[in-house]
Amino acid sequence: MKQSVIISTYNQPEWLNKVLHGYLYQTFTDFEVLIADDGSDDRTKEVIESFRQIATFPIKRVWHADEGYRRQTILNIALLEAKHEYILMTDGDCIPRPDFLAVHARHARPGRFLSGGYCKLPMDLSRHLSLDDIASGRAFEVSYLRQQGLSDFSPIFKLGLPVPLGPLMDKITPTKATWNNCNASGWTSDLIAVNGFNEDMQYGGADRELGERLANRGINGVQIRHQAIVLHLDHKRGYKTPETMKKNQAIRDQVIASKSIWCANGIKKDFQS
């Protein structure tokens, strides 16, 4: 199985550079990377062009002009440009552990999508992590991260959990399996069948809404949040507002109540559906 890894980004070139280096050390190697760029300036282009010189996998930037928050639109465009049958979606601030793609490949089955989580790092540690930390694997070692000031329970628990215990924790966790754009995967054909992302939605829940339409179609989520590990680098969220959150929640409520599998303003613009 080949994977198309779609990484969303917007004007975070330093973070994106660290994330891309994480894919150099994956144990699963049959993949391409598409950068779904929601209008970043030339700094991001320069990072990608520089990284392309050392990349061991195909990498493509999918870009549109900055006209405000249009993340769902650029993700839909990237979906159509993906070459492979299986899609993994993540963010340009999430550094993958070396077994990240292998875990997704191992658990992929027809009729389901995979729901991962993240290990959130504070800003000072996000800045401190170097490319050498990523290459050596220190970035994923609890002892090293603690030395650098990490104290939050959740990332320490996930990163310190022995790999064989990951499946057990994912079975007993009360957290619901949802489509999380920082760490989720599914079949390209399933994502196209529900018309991709709803472009009527802004920040806050658009990924969950996609997963809810998948579930309405019978494609249910499977939890792998303790197995597929990414380090989430800190950032501001100035695009999050009460108004957009309220609007997005109303759309999600309607999708759940109606058991809809389709959004009119998605990959296809079908406003009669």
NUKOL-532335 format. One record per residue: residue number from 1; residue in one letter; y, x, z of N, C-alpha, C in turn. Coordinates in steps of 0.1 Angstrom, whole numbers, plus 5000, padded with zeros to 4 digits. Layout:
# NUKOL-532335
REC/NUM/A/Y/X/Z/Y/X/Z/Y/X/Z;
...
This chain:
# NUKOL-532335
REC/1/M/4988/5008/5000/5000/5000/5000/5012/5009/5000;
REC/2/K/5022/5006/4991/5034/5013/4990/5045/5005/4997;
REC/3/Q/5054/5012/5003/5065/5005/5010/5079/5008/5004;
REC/4/S/5087/4997/5004/5101/4999/5000/5109/4998/5014;
REC/5/V/5115/5008/5018/5123/5008/5030/5138/5005/5027;
REC/6/I/5143/4994/5032/5157/4990/5030/5165/4993/5042;
REC/7/I/5174/5002/5041/5183/5006/5052/5197/5001/5050;
REC/8/S/5202/4992/5059/5215/4987/5057/5225/4996/5064;
REC/9/T/5237/4997/5059/5247/5006/5065/5261/5001/5061;
REC/10/Y/5271/5005/5069/5285/5003/5066/5293/5013/5074;
REC/11/N/5298/5023/5066/5307/5033/5072/5303/5040/5085;
REC/12/Q/5290/5044/5085/5285/5052/5096/5277/5064/5091;
REC/13/P/5285/5072/5083/5278/5084/5077/5271/5093/5086;
REC/14/E/5276/5096/5098/5270/5105/5107/5257/5099/5112;
REC/15/W/5257/5087/5115/5244/5080/5120/5234/5080/5108;
REC/16/L/5239/5076/5096/5230/5075/5085/5223/5088/5082;
REC/17/N/5230/5099/5083/5224/5112/5080/5213/5115/5090;
REC/18/K/5214/5111/5103/5204/5113/5113/5192/5105/5109;
REC/19/V/5194/5092/5106/5184/5083/5102/5176/5088/5090;
REC/20/L/5182/5092/5080/5175/5096/5068/5166/5108/5071;
REC/21/H/5171/5117/5080/5163/5129/5083/5150/5124/5090;
REC/22/G/5151/5113/5098/5139/5108/5104/5128/5105/5094;
REC/23/Y/5131/5101/5082/5121/5097/5072/5115/5110/5066;
REC/24/L/5120/5122/5068/5114/5134/5063/5101/5137/5070;
REC/25/Y/5099/5131/5082/5088/5135/5091/5078/5124/5093;
REC/26/Q/5078/5114/5084/5069/5103/5085/5055/5107/5082;
REC/27/T/5045/5102/5089/5031/5105/5086/5026/5097/5074;
REC/28/F/5032/5085/5072/5030/5077/5060/5040/5081/5050;
REC/29/T/5035/5085/5038/5044/5091/5028/5046/5084/5015;
REC/30/D/5040/5073/5013/5041/5065/5001/5051/5055/5001;
REC/31/F/5064/5059/5001/5075/5049/5002/5087/5054/4994;
REC/32/E/5096/5044/4992/5109/5047/4987/5119/5042/4997;
REC/33/V/5132/5047/4996/5143/5042/5004/5154/5037/4996;
REC/34/L/5158/5025/5000/5170/5019/4993/5181/5018/5004;
REC/35/I/5193/5023/5002/5204/5022/5011/5212/5009/5007;
REC/36/A/5211/4999/5015/5219/4986/5012/5233/4988/5019;
REC/37/D/5242/4992/5011/5255/4996/5016/5266/4986/5013;
REC/38/D/5271/4980/5024/5280/4969/5024/5295/4973/5022;
REC/39/G/5297/4983/5012/5310/4986/5009/5316/4999/5015;
REC/40/S/5307/5008/5020/5312/5020/5026/5320/5029/5017;
REC/41/D/5328/5037/5023/5337/5046/5015/5328/5058/5010;
REC/42/D/5335/5068/5004/5328/5079/4998/5321/5088/5007;
REC/43/R/5324/5088/5020/5317/5096/5030/5302/5093/5030;
REC/44/T/5298/5080/5029/5284/5076/5029/5278/5081/5016;
REC/45/K/5285/5079/5005/5279/5084/4992/5277/5099/4993;
REC/46/E/5286/5107/4999/5284/5121/5000/5272/5125/5009;
REC/47/V/5270/5117/5020/5258/5120/5028/5245/5118/5020;
REC/48/I/5245/5107/5012/5233/5104/5005/5230/5114/4994;
REC/49/E/5241/5118/4987/5239/5128/4976/5235/5141/4982;
REC/50/S/5240/5145/4993/5236/5158/5000/5221/5157/5004;
REC/51/F/5217/5146/5010/5204/5144/5015/5194/5144/5004;
REC/52/R/5198/5138/4992/5189/5137/4981/5184/5151/4977;
REC/53/Q/5191/5162/4980/5187/5175/4976/5174/5180/4984;
REC/54/I/5172/5174/4995/5160/5178/5003/5150/5167/5005;
REC/55/A/5153/5155/5000/5145/5143/5002/5131/5145/4996;
REC/56/T/5121/5141/5003/5107/5142/4998/5102/5128/4993;
REC/57/F/5111/5119/4991/5108/5105/4987/5120/5100/4978;
REC/58/P/5117/5090/4969/5128/5085/4961/5139/5078/4970;
REC/59/I/5151/5080/4967/5162/5073/4975/5173/5068/4965;
REC/60/K/5177/5056/4968/5187/5049/4959/5197/5042/4968;
REC/61/R/5210/5043/4964/5221/5036/4971/5224/5023/4963;
REC/62/V/5223/5012/4970/5227/4999/4964/5240/4995/4971;
REC/63/W/5251/4995/4963/5264/4994/4969/5272/4982/4962;
REC/64/H/5280/4976/4970/5291/4967/4964/5304/4970/4971;
REC/65/A/5315/4965/4965/5328/4968/4971/5330/4961/4984;
REC/66/D/5338/4967/4993/5341/4962/5006/5350/4950/5005;
REC/67/E/5345/4938/5007/5352/4925/5007/5350/4918/5020;
REC/68/G/5349/4925/5031/5346/4919/5044/5330/4920/5046;
REC/69/Y/5326/4913/5056/5312/4914/5060/5303/4906/5050;
REC/70/R/5295/4913/5042/5287/4907/5032/5273/4913/5032;
REC/71/R/5268/4916/5044/5256/4923/5046/5244/4915/5040;
REC/72/Q/5244/4902/5042/5232/4895/5036/5232/4896/5021;
REC/73/T/5244/4896/5015/5245/4897/5000/5239/4910/4995;
REC/74/I/5243/4922/5001/5238/4934/4997/5223/4936/5000;
REC/75/L/5218/4930/5010/5204/4930/5013/5196/4923/5003;
REC/76/N/5201/4911/4998/5194/4904/4987/5194/4912/4974;
REC/77/I/5205/4919/4971/5205/4927/4959/5195/4938/4961;
REC/78/A/5194/4945/4972/5184/4955/4975/5170/4950/4974;
REC/79/L/5168/4938/4979/5154/4932/4978/5150/4931/4963;
REC/80/L/5159/4927/4954/5155/4926/4940/5153/4940/4933;
REC/81/E/5159/4950/4939/5157/4963/4933/5146/4971/4939;
REC/82/A/5140/4966/4949/5128/4973/4955/5116/4973/4946;
REC/83/K/5109/4984/4945/5099/4985/4935/5085/4981/4940;
REC/84/H/5083/4981/4954/5070/4980/4959/5067/4966/4965;
REC/85/E/5054/4964/4968/5050/4950/4972/5053/4947/4987;
REC/86/Y/5056/4958/4994/5058/4956/5008/5072/4961/5012;
REC/87/I/5080/4953/5020/5093/4957/5024/5094/4959/5039;
REC/88/L/5100/4970/5042/5104/4973/5056/5119/4974/5057;
REC/89/M/5125/4966/5066/5139/4966/5068/5143/4972/5081;
REC/90/T/5153/4980/5080/5159/4987/5092/5173/4990/5090;
REC/91/D/5180/4996/5100/5194/4998/5099/5197/5013/5099;
REC/92/G/5209/5016/5094/5214/5029/5093/5218/5036/5106;
REC/93/D/5215/5029/5117/5217/5035/5130/5204/5036/5138;
REC/94/C/5192/5035/5131/5179/5035/5138/5170/5046/5133;
REC/95/I/5169/5056/5141/5161/5068/5137/5146/5065/5140;
REC/96/P/5137/5066/5129/5123/5062/5131/5115/5074/5137;
REC/97/R/5106/5070/5146/5096/5079/5151/5087/5083/5140;
REC/98/P/5080/5095/5140/5072/5099/5129/5061/5089/5125;
REC/99/D/5056/5081/5134/5045/5072/5130/5050/5058/5127;
REC/100/F/5064/5057/5125/5070/5044/5123/5064/5036/5111;
REC/101/L/5065/5042/5099/5060/5036/5087/5045/5034/5088;
REC/102/A/5038/5043/5094/5023/5042/5095/5019/5030/5103;
REC/103/V/5026/5027/5114/5024/5016/5123/5025/5003/5114;
REC/104/H/5036/5002/5107/5039/4990/5099/5028/4988/5088;
REC/105/A/5024/4999/5082/5013/4999/5072/5000/4995/5078;
REC/106/R/4997/5000/5090/4984/4997/5096/4983/4982/5100;
REC/107/H/4994/4975/5104/4993/4962/5108/4997/4951/5097;
REC/108/A/5000/4956/5086/5004/4946/5075/4992/4938/5070;
REC/109/R/4993/4925/5070/4983/4916/5065/4990/4905/5057;
REC/110/P/4983/4899/5048/4988/4887/5041/4990/4876/5051;
REC/111/G/5000/4868/5049/5003/4857/5057/5010/4859/5070;
REC/112/R/5016/4871/5072/5024/4874/5084/5035/4884/5081;
REC/113/F/5044/4885/5090/5054/4896/5090/5053/4903/5103;
REC/114/L/5059/4915/5104/5058/4923/5116/5072/4924/5122;
REC/115/S/5072/4923/5135/5085/4922/5143/5085/4934/5153;
REC/116/G/5094/4944/5150/5095/4955/5159/5108/4954/5167;
REC/117/G/5110/4964/5176/5122/4964/5184/5129/4977/5183;
REC/118/Y/5136/4981/5193/5143/4993/5193/5145/4999/5207;
REC/119/C/5148/5012/5208/5151/5019/5220/5166/5022/5219;
REC/120/K/5174/5015/5226/5189/5017/5225/5194/5029/5233;
REC/121/L/5202/5037/5227/5207/5049/5233/5222/5047/5236;
REC/122/P/5227/5053/5247/5242/5052/5249/5249/5061/5239;
REC/123/M/5262/5059/5238/5270/5066/5228/5270/5082/5230;
REC/124/D/5271/5086/5242/5271/5101/5244/5258/5107/5239;
REC/125/L/5246/5101/5242/5234/5106/5238/5232/5104/5222;
REC/126/S/5237/5093/5217/5236/5091/5203/5243/5103/5195;
REC/127/R/5255/5107/5201/5262/5118/5194/5255/5131/5197;
REC/128/H/5249/5133/5208/5243/5145/5212/5230/5149/5203;
REC/129/L/5222/5139/5200/5210/5141/5192/5213/5148/5179;
REC/130/S/5206/5159/5177/5209/5167/5165/5197/5166/5155;
REC/131/L/5200/5171/5143/5189/5171/5133/5177/5179/5137;
REC/132/D/5179/5189/5145/5168/5197/5150/5161/5190/5161;
REC/133/D/5167/5182/5169/5160/5173/5178/5151/5163/5171;
REC/134/I/5155/5158/5160/5147/5149/5152/5135/5156/5145;
REC/135/A/5138/5168/5140/5128/5176/5133/5117/5180/5143;
REC/136/S/5121/5185/5154/5112/5190/5164/5104/5179/5172;
REC/137/G/5109/5167/5171/5103/5156/5179/5109/5154/5193;
REC/138/R/5118/5163/5197/5124/5161/5210/5131/5148/5212;
REC/139/A/5137/5143/5201/5144/5131/5202/5136/5119/5207;
REC/140/F/5123/5120/5206/5114/5109/5211/5107/5112/5224;
REC/141/E/5111/5124/5230/5104/5128/5243/5113/5123/5255;
REC/142/V/5106/5115/5263/5113/5110/5275/5119/5121/5284;
REC/143/S/5112/5131/5286/5117/5142/5295/5130/5148/5289;
REC/144/Y/5130/5150/5276/5142/5156/5270/5154/5146/5271;
REC/145/L/5151/5133/5268/5162/5123/5268/5167/5121/5282;
REC/146/R/5159/5122/5292/5163/5121/5306/5172/5133/5309;
REC/147/Q/5169/5144/5305/5177/5156/5307/5191/5154/5301;
REC/148/Q/5192/5147/5291/5205/5144/5284/5212/5132/5290;
REC/149/G/5206/5126/5300/5213/5115/5307/5207/5101/5305;
REC/150/L/5197/5099/5297/5191/5086/5295/5185/5081/5308;
REC/151/S/5189/5068/5312/5184/5063/5325/5180/5048/5323;
REC/152/D/5182/5042/5312/5179/5028/5310/5163/5026/5310;
REC/153/F/5158/5016/5317/5144/5014/5318/5137/5011/5304;
REC/154/S/5143/5002/5296/5136/4998/5284/5133/5009/5274;
REC/155/P/5142/5017/5270/5138/5028/5261/5129/5038/5267;
REC/156/I/5131/5041/5280/5122/5051/5287/5108/5045/5287;
REC/157/F/5106/5032/5290/5093/5026/5290/5086/5027/5277;
REC/158/K/5093/5023/5266/5087/5022/5253/5084/5036/5248;
REC/159/L/5093/5046/5250/5091/5059/5245/5080/5066/5253;
REC/160/G/5079/5063/5266/5069/5070/5274/5056/5063/5275;
REC/161/L/5055/5051/5268/5042/5044/5268/5031/5051/5260;
REC/162/P/5020/5054/5266/5009/5061/5258/5006/5052/5245;
REC/163/V/5005/5059/5234/5003/5051/5221/4991/5041/5222;
REC/164/P/4980/5044/5228/4969/5035/5229/4972/5022/5236;
REC/165/L/4983/5022/5245/4986/5010/5253/4996/5001/5246;
REC/166/G/5002/5006/5235/5011/4998/5227/5006/4984/5223;
REC/167/P/4994/4983/5217/4989/4970/5213/4988/4961/5225;
REC/168/L/4983/4966/5236/4982/4957/5248/4995/4952/5252;
REC/169/M/5006/4960/5253/5019/4956/5257/5024/4945/5247;
REC/170/D/5021/4947/5234/5026/4937/5225/5019/4924/5225;
REC/171/K/5007/4924/5231/5000/4911/5233/5005/4904/5245;
REC/172/I/5009/4911/5255/5013/4904/5267/5028/4902/5269;
REC/173/T/5036/4908/5260/5051/4907/5262/5055/4892/5260;
REC/174/P/5064/4887/5268/5069/4874/5266/5079/4873/5254;
REC/175/T/5084/4884/5249/5094/4884/5238/5088/4878/5226;
REC/176/K/5094/4869/5220/5089/4862/5207/5091/4872/5195;
REC/177/A/5081/4871/5187/5081/4879/5174/5091/4873/5164;
REC/178/T/5102/4879/5161/5112/4874/5152/5115/4885/5142;
REC/179/W/5121/4880/5131/5125/4890/5121/5138/4897/5126;
REC/180/N/5137/4910/5128/5148/4918/5133/5152/4928/5123;
REC/181/N/5164/4928/5117/5167/4937/5106/5166/4951/5110;
REC/182/C/5167/4955/5123/5166/4969/5127/5151/4974/5126;
REC/183/N/5142/4964/5125/5128/4969/5126/5119/4957/5123;
REC/184/A/5117/4954/5110/5108/4943/5106/5103/4945/5092;
REC/185/S/5091/4940/5089/5085/4942/5076/5077/4930/5071;
REC/186/G/5076/4929/5058/5068/4917/5053/5066/4920/5038;
REC/187/W/5059/4910/5032/5056/4911/5018/5068/4907/5009;
REC/188/T/5070/4915/4999/5082/4912/4990/5081/4898/4985;
REC/189/S/5069/4894/4981/5067/4880/4975/5071/4869/4985;
REC/190/D/5068/4871/4998/5071/4861/5008/5086/4861/5010;
REC/191/L/5093/4872/5010/5108/4872/5012/5115/4865/5000;
REC/192/I/5109/4868/4988/5115/4861/4976/5112/4846/4976;
REC/193/A/5101/4843/4981/5097/4828/4981/5106/4820/4990;
REC/194/V/5112/4826/5000/5121/4818/5008/5136/4820/5004;
REC/195/N/5138/4827/4993/5151/4830/4987/5159/4840/4995;
REC/196/G/5152/4849/5002/5159/4860/5009/5169/4855/5020;
REC/197/F/5179/4863/5021/5189/4860/5032/5199/4849/5028;
REC/198/N/5203/4842/5038/5213/4831/5036/5227/4837/5036;
REC/199/E/5234/4838/5025/5246/4844/5024/5258/4836/5030;
REC/200/D/5255/4824/5034/5265/4816/5042/5267/4821/5056;
REC/201/M/5258/4829/5061/5258/4834/5074/5265/4847/5076;
REC/202/Q/5272/4849/5087/5279/4861/5090/5270/4869/5101;
REC/203/Y/5276/4878/5108/5269/4886/5118/5263/4877/5129;
REC/204/G/5251/4879/5133/5246/4872/5145/5235/4862/5141;
REC/205/G/5223/4866/5139/5212/4856/5137/5208/4854/5123;
REC/206/A/5214/4860/5113/5209/4858/5099/5195/4864/5097;
REC/207/D/5192/4875/5104/5178/4880/5103/5168/4870/5109;
REC/208/R/5172/4865/5121/5163/4855/5127/5161/4843/5119;
REC/209/E/5171/4838/5112/5170/4827/5104/5161/4829/5092;
REC/210/L/5161/4841/5086/5151/4844/5076/5137/4843/5081;
REC/211/G/5135/4848/5093/5122/4848/5099/5117/4833/5102;
REC/212/E/5127/4825/5106/5124/4811/5108/5120/4804/5096;
REC/213/R/5126/4807/5085/5121/4801/5072/5108/4806/5068;
REC/214/L/5105/4819/5070/5092/4824/5068/5081/4817/5076;
REC/215/A/5084/4815/5089/5075/4808/5098/5073/4793/5093;
REC/216/N/5083/4787/5088/5082/4773/5083/5073/4773/5071;
REC/217/R/5072/4784/5064/5063/4785/5052/5049/4789/5056;
REC/218/G/5047/4792/5069/5034/4796/5073/5032/4811/5075;
REC/219/I/5043/4818/5073/5043/4833/5075/5048/4836/5089;
REC/220/N/5039/4838/5098/5043/4840/5112/5045/4854/5116;
REC/221/G/5053/4857/5126/5056/4870/5131/5045/4875/5140;
REC/222/V/5043/4888/5139/5033/4895/5148/5041/4906/5155;
REC/223/Q/5040/4907/5168/5048/4916/5176/5042/4931/5176;
REC/224/I/5051/4940/5172/5047/4954/5173/5059/4963/5179;
REC/225/R/5066/4956/5188/5078/4963/5194/5075/4975/5203;
REC/226/H/5063/4976/5208/5059/4987/5216/5052/4998/5208;
REC/227/Q/5050/4995/5195/5043/5005/5187/5051/5011/5176;
REC/228/A/5060/5003/5169/5069/5008/5159/5082/5011/5165;
REC/229/I/5084/5024/5167/5096/5028/5176/5107/5034/5167;
REC/230/V/5119/5029/5170/5131/5035/5165/5141/5037/5176;
REC/231/L/5149/5048/5175/5160/5050/5184/5173/5044/5178;
REC/232/H/5179/5035/5186/5191/5028/5181/5203/5035/5186;
REC/233/L/5211/5041/5177/5223/5048/5180/5234/5038/5183;
REC/234/D/5242/5041/5192/5252/5031/5197/5264/5030/5186;
REC/235/H/5270/5018/5186/5282/5016/5178/5289/5003/5182;
REC/236/K/5301/5002/5178/5309/4990/5181/5305/4978/5172;
REC/237/R/5308/4966/5177/5304/4954/5169/5316/4945/5168;
REC/238/G/5327/4950/5161/5339/4943/5159/5338/4931/5150;
REC/239/Y/5327/4929/5143/5325/4918/5134/5318/4906/5141;
REC/240/K/5315/4908/5154/5309/4897/5161/5319/4888/5168;
REC/241/T/5320/4875/5164/5330/4866/5170/5323/4853/5174;
REC/242/P/5328/4846/5184/5322/4833/5189/5321/4823/5177;
REC/243/E/5331/4823/5168/5331/4814/5157/5319/4816/5148;
REC/244/T/5317/4828/5144/5305/4831/5135/5292/4829/5142;
REC/245/M/5291/4832/5155/5279/4830/5162/5276/4815/5163;
REC/246/K/5286/4807/5165/5284/4792/5166/5280/4787/5153;
REC/247/K/5286/4791/5142/5282/4786/5129/5268/4790/5125;
REC/248/N/5265/4803/5128/5251/4807/5125/5241/4800/5133;
REC/249/Q/5243/4797/5145/5234/4790/5154/5232/4776/5148;
REC/250/A/5242/4770/5143/5241/4756/5138/5232/4756/5125;
REC/251/I/5233/4767/5117/5225/4768/5105/5210/4770/5110;
REC/252/R/5208/4778/5120/5194/4781/5125/5188/4768/5131;
REC/253/D/5196/4761/5138/5191/4748/5144/5187/4738/5133;
REC/254/Q/5194/4738/5122/5191/4729/5111/5178/4733/5104;
REC/255/V/5177/4746/5103/5165/4752/5096/5152/4748/5104;
REC/256/I/5153/4750/5117/5142/4747/5126/5139/4732/5127;
REC/257/A/5149/4724/5127/5147/4709/5128/5141/4704/5115;
REC/258/S/5146/4709/5104/5141/4704/5091/5129/4711/5085;
REC/259/K/5125/4722/5092/5114/4730/5087/5116/4735/5073;
REC/260/S/5128/4738/5070/5132/4743/5057/5126/4757/5054;
REC/261/I/5122/4759/5042/5117/4772/5038/5127/4779/5027;
REC/262/W/5138/4772/5025/5147/4776/5014/5161/4776/5019;
REC/263/C/5169/4786/5014/5184/4785/5016/5190/4785/5002;
REC/264/A/5200/4776/5001/5207/4774/4988/5214/4787/4983;
REC/265/N/5221/4793/4993/5229/4805/4989/5222/4818/4993;
REC/266/G/5211/4820/4986/5204/4832/4988/5203/4841/4976;
REC/267/I/5191/4846/4973/5189/4854/4961/5193/4846/4949;
REC/268/K/5187/4834/4948/5191/4824/4938/5202/4815/4944;
REC/269/K/5212/4811/4936/5222/4802/4940/5218/4788/4935;
REC/270/D/5211/4781/4944/5206/4768/4941/5211/4758/4950;
REC/271/F/5223/4754/4948/5230/4745/4957/5225/4730/4956;
REC/272/Q/5216/4728/4948/5210/4714/4947/5197/4713/4956;
REC/273/S/5192/4725/4961/5180/4725/4969/5183/4720/4983;
